[in-house]
């Protein structure tokens, strides 16, 4: 009897998940276009002038924005892109397997180096040459390895609260569960959609802490796209395997010669500033570190002015202002 009830329960949850996943896709359709790389469609949003447009006068290098874990390009579209697009060609990508981007089947797509290769190929197809690349959080691992692998193809590097170094401890239990063949598939196809809806509020609050969550943030960026089974699996594999990839990648940061600016909040409890950003600054010769006092993991919302100023300086070809710069909450970006 108990077994029969469990089978009915899981069947009901599976049906609910299919219906809810379809509803999420309708509610948050692609907001941009697609470019094909390795047989997979990579979703991107582009704004601003570029050299191929008649009468366009872009200010310096194009800018590429790479989002972090548990998100999509909407995070960049809603924070940085509108202001940057007034003077620059700006492109934000859904990382492979996230948002509306498909996951190519060439290589270990949980490896930041493989994702960097895919996004670089997407840039080439879009005619984007020598961009400034920003990577936030998990995307910071992609941006830094991009600078290692293709240094001559970047005009600048901005690491924003980036996950760049190895930390103590294991991945969250659900990441380990998703990686198991049968139990993981059952979990993401029955429990993840309803559980995600219940957990999203607290999760977002924790990511922004101690800063407030912007009104309507979850809907504005299309965060529920994360809870579709295939995409949650991609996110989980990325998060669960990142530490292993960083063991290898982090040994080479001293080789980075691309002009680099690192921006971090000193109260970031998601990606600890001392372990990641401060250490990265110490390893990249000539880099600029901007510490935002009292700010958490989302500086592009809390101090978008600072992030935009740093990106624009790199795009114009200005050298980083070498050293560490501490900025109080009311200090304008122009003071640097």
C-alpha positions in Angstrom: 0.0 0.0 0.0 2.8 2.4 0.9 4.7 1.6 -2.2 1.5 2.3 -4.3 1.0 5.7 -2.6 4.7 6.6 -3.2 4.3 5.7 -6.9 1.2 7.9 -7.2 2.9 10.8 -5.4 6.0 10.7 -7.6 3.8 10.4 -10.7 1.8 13.4 -9.6 5.0 15.4 -8.9 6.4 14.4 -12.3 3.2 15.6 -14.1 3.2 18.8 -12.1 6.9 19.4 -13.0 6.2 18.9 -16.8 3.3 21.3 -16.7 5.2 23.9 -14.5 8.3 23.7 -16.7 6.2 24.5 -19.8 4.6 27.4 -18.0 7.9 28.8 -17.0 9.1 28.6 -20.6 6.0 30.5 -21.8 6.4 33.1 -19.1 10.1 33.8 -19.7 10.7 33.3 -23.4 14.1 34.1 -25.0 14.7 37.8 -24.9 17.6 37.8 -27.4 18.9 35.9 -30.4 20.9 32.7 -30.9 24.2 31.8 -32.4 25.3 28.2 -33.1 28.5 26.8 -31.6 29.4 23.1 -31.7 25.9 22.2 -32.8 24.2 24.0 -29.9 22.3 27.3 -29.9 23.8 29.9 -27.6 21.4 32.6 -26.5 22.6 36.2 -26.3 21.3 39.8 -25.9 23.1 42.6 -27.7 22.7 46.3 -27.1 24.5 49.5 -28.2 26.3 50.7 -31.3 29.0 48.7 -33.1 31.3 49.3 -35.9 29.2 47.5 -38.5 26.3 49.9 -38.1 25.9 52.9 -40.3 26.5 56.1 -38.3 27.5 54.1 -35.2 30.3 55.4 -33.0 31.1 52.9 -30.3 33.4 54.1 -27.5 36.3 51.7 -27.5 36.2 47.9 -27.2 33.0 45.9 -27.1 32.0 44.5 -23.7 31.0 40.9 -22.9 29.1 40.1 -19.8 29.1 36.6 -18.2 26.6 35.7 -15.4 27.2 33.5 -12.4 25.6 30.3 -11.1 21.9 29.8 -10.6 21.1 32.6 -13.0 21.0 33.7 -16.6 21.9 36.7 -18.8 18.9 38.6 -17.4 21.0 39.3 -14.4 23.3 41.5 -16.6 20.5 42.8 -18.8 18.7 44.2 -15.8 21.7 45.7 -14.1 24.6 46.9 -16.3 23.6 46.7 -20.0 21.3 49.7 -20.4 23.8 52.2 -19.1 26.8 50.6 -20.9 24.9 50.5 -24.2 24.7 54.2 -24.5 28.3 54.3 -25.6 29.5 50.7 -26.1 28.6 47.5 -27.9 27.5 45.2 -25.1 26.7 41.5 -25.4 25.5 39.2 -22.5 25.4 35.5 -23.0 23.5 32.7 -21.3 26.3 30.3 -20.4 26.0 26.9 -22.0 23.1 25.0 -20.4 21.7 28.0 -18.6 18.8 30.3 -19.5 18.0 29.6 -23.1 21.5 28.4 -24.2 21.9 24.7 -25.1 24.7 22.6 -23.7 27.1 21.5 -26.5 28.2 17.9 -26.2 31.8 18.6 -27.0 34.0 18.3 -23.9 33.3 18.6 -20.2 30.9 21.6 -20.2 31.2 22.0 -16.5 34.8 23.1 -17.0 35.1 27.0 -17.2 37.8 26.6 -19.8 35.4 24.7 -22.1 32.7 27.3 -21.6 35.2 30.1 -22.3 36.0 28.4 -25.6 32.3 28.2 -26.5 31.7 31.8 -25.7 34.8 32.9 -27.5 33.6 31.1 -30.6 30.2 32.7 -30.2 31.9 36.1 -30.1 33.8 35.3 -33.3 30.6 34.5 -35.1 29.1 37.8 -34.0 32.1 39.8 -35.1 33.2 40.7 -31.6 36.9 41.3 -31.6 39.1 41.9 -28.5 36.3 42.6 -26.0 36.5 43.5 -22.4 35.1 40.5 -20.6 33.3 40.6 -17.2 32.7 37.5 -15.2 30.5 37.5 -12.1 30.7 34.8 -9.5 30.9 31.4 -11.3 31.4 33.5 -14.5 34.6 34.9 -12.9 36.1 31.4 -13.4 35.2 31.6 -17.1 36.6 35.1 -17.5 39.9 34.4 -15.8 40.5 31.2 -17.8 39.6 33.1 -21.0 42.4 35.6 -20.2 44.8 32.6 -19.6 43.8 30.8 -22.8 43.4 33.7 -25.2 45.3 36.7 -23.9 45.8 38.4 -27.2 42.0 38.3 -27.9 41.0 40.4 -24.9 41.2 44.1 -24.3 40.5 43.8 -20.6 39.3 41.6 -17.8 36.9 42.5 -15.0 36.4 39.9 -12.3 33.2 40.8 -10.3 32.9 38.9 -7.0 34.5 36.0 -8.9 34.8 32.4 -7.9 38.5 31.9 -8.7 40.1 29.8 -5.9 39.7 26.5 -4.1 37.6 26.6 -1.0 37.3 24.1 1.9 34.4 21.7 2.1 32.2 19.9 -0.4 29.4 21.0 -2.8 25.9 21.3 -1.4 24.1 17.9 -0.9 21.7 18.5 -3.8 24.5 19.0 -6.3 25.9 15.7 -5.3 22.5 14.1 -5.5 21.9 15.5 -9.0 25.2 13.9 -10.2 24.0 10.4 -9.3 22.5 8.6 -12.3 19.0 7.4 -11.1 18.3 9.3 -7.9 19.5 12.6 -9.5 17.2 12.2 -12.5 14.2 11.4 -10.2 14.9 14.4 -8.0 15.1 17.0 -10.8 12.0 15.6 -12.6 9.8 15.4 -9.5 10.9 17.5 -6.6 13.0 20.3 -8.0 10.3 22.5 -9.6 8.0 22.7 -6.5 11.0 22.9 -4.2 12.6 25.7 -6.2 9.5 27.7 -6.0 9.5 27.4 -2.2 13.2 28.2 -1.8 13.8 30.9 -4.3 12.9 33.9 -2.0 15.3 32.9 0.8 17.9 31.9 -1.7 17.9 35.3 -3.4 17.9 37.1 -0.1 21.0 35.2 0.9 22.8 36.0 -2.3 22.2 39.8 -2.0 22.8 40.0 1.8 23.5 42.3 3.5 22.0 44.4 0.7 18.3 44.5 -0.1 16.9 42.5 -3.0 15.6 44.9 -5.8 11.9 44.9 -6.1 10.7 42.4 -8.7 14.2 40.9 -9.2 13.1 37.3 -9.5 10.6 38.0 -12.3 12.8 40.7 -14.0 15.7 38.3 -14.7 13.5 35.2 -15.3 15.1 33.3 -12.4 12.5 30.5 -12.5 14.1 29.3 -15.7 16.7 27.8 -13.4 14.3 25.2 -12.1 13.6 23.5 -15.4 15.1 20.0 -15.0 17.7 20.1 -17.8 18.9 23.5 -16.8 19.0 22.8 -13.1 21.1 19.8 -13.9 23.6 21.9 -15.9 23.8 24.5 -13.0 24.2 21.7 -10.5 27.0 20.0 -12.4 28.8 23.4 -12.9 28.5 24.2 -9.2 29.4 20.7 -8.0 32.5 20.3 -10.2 33.9 23.9 -10.1 36.2 23.3 -7.1 38.0 20.5 -9.0 38.5 22.7 -12.0 39.8 25.5 -9.9 42.5 23.3 -8.4 44.2 23.2 -11.8 43.2 26.7 -13.1 44.1 28.7 -10.0 47.8 27.7 -10.2 48.2 29.8 -13.4 46.8 33.2 -12.5 50.2 34.8 -12.2 50.4 34.3 -16.0 47.6 36.7 -16.7 48.8 39.8 -18.6 45.5 41.2 -19.7 44.6 44.6 -18.0 42.6 43.4 -15.0 40.3 45.1 -12.6 38.8 43.1 -9.7 35.6 44.4 -7.9 34.3 42.8 -4.7 32.1 43.6 -1.7 33.9 43.0 1.6 30.8 41.5 3.1 30.3 38.9 0.4 29.3 35.6 2.1 28.7 33.7 -1.2 32.2 34.0 -2.7 34.5 35.2 0.1 36.5 38.3 -0.9 39.7 37.4 1.0 39.9 33.8 -0.4 39.1 34.8 -4.0 39.3 38.4 -5.0 42.1 39.6 -2.7 44.2 36.5 -3.6 43.6 37.0 -7.3 44.7 40.6 -7.0 47.9 39.4 -5.3 48.6 37.0 -8.2 48.0 39.3 -11.2 50.7 41.8 -11.7 49.4 45.3 -12.4 45.9 44.6 -11.4 43.5 47.0 -9.7 41.4 45.8 -6.7 38.3 47.8 -5.7 36.9 46.9 -2.3 33.3 48.0 -1.7 32.7 48.3 2.0 29.5 46.9 3.4 28.5 45.4 0.0 27.7 41.7 -0.6 27.8 39.4 -3.6 25.9 41.6 -6.1 27.9 44.8 -6.6 26.5 45.3 -10.1 23.2 46.2 -8.5 24.4 47.9 -5.3 27.3 49.9 -6.9 26.6 49.6 -10.6 28.3 53.0 -11.1 31.6 51.5 -9.9 31.4 48.5 -12.1 30.4 50.5 -15.2 33.2 53.0 -14.6 35.7 50.2 -14.4 34.4 48.5 -17.6 34.4 51.8 -19.5 38.0 52.5 -18.5 39.1 49.2 -19.7 37.1 49.6 -23.0 38.8 52.9 -23.6 42.2 51.3 -23.2 43.1 52.9 -19.9 45.5 51.0 -17.7 44.2 49.7 -14.4 44.9 52.0 -11.4 47.4 49.6 -9.8 46.8 48.7 -6.2 43.9 48.4 -3.7 41.2 51.0 -3.5 38.6 51.0 -0.7 35.3 52.7 -1.5 32.7 53.6 1.1 29.0 53.4 0.3 28.7 57.1 -0.6 31.9 57.5 -2.5 31.3 58.2 -6.2 33.1 56.0 -8.8 34.7 59.1 -10.4 36.9 59.6 -7.3 39.1 56.7 -8.3 
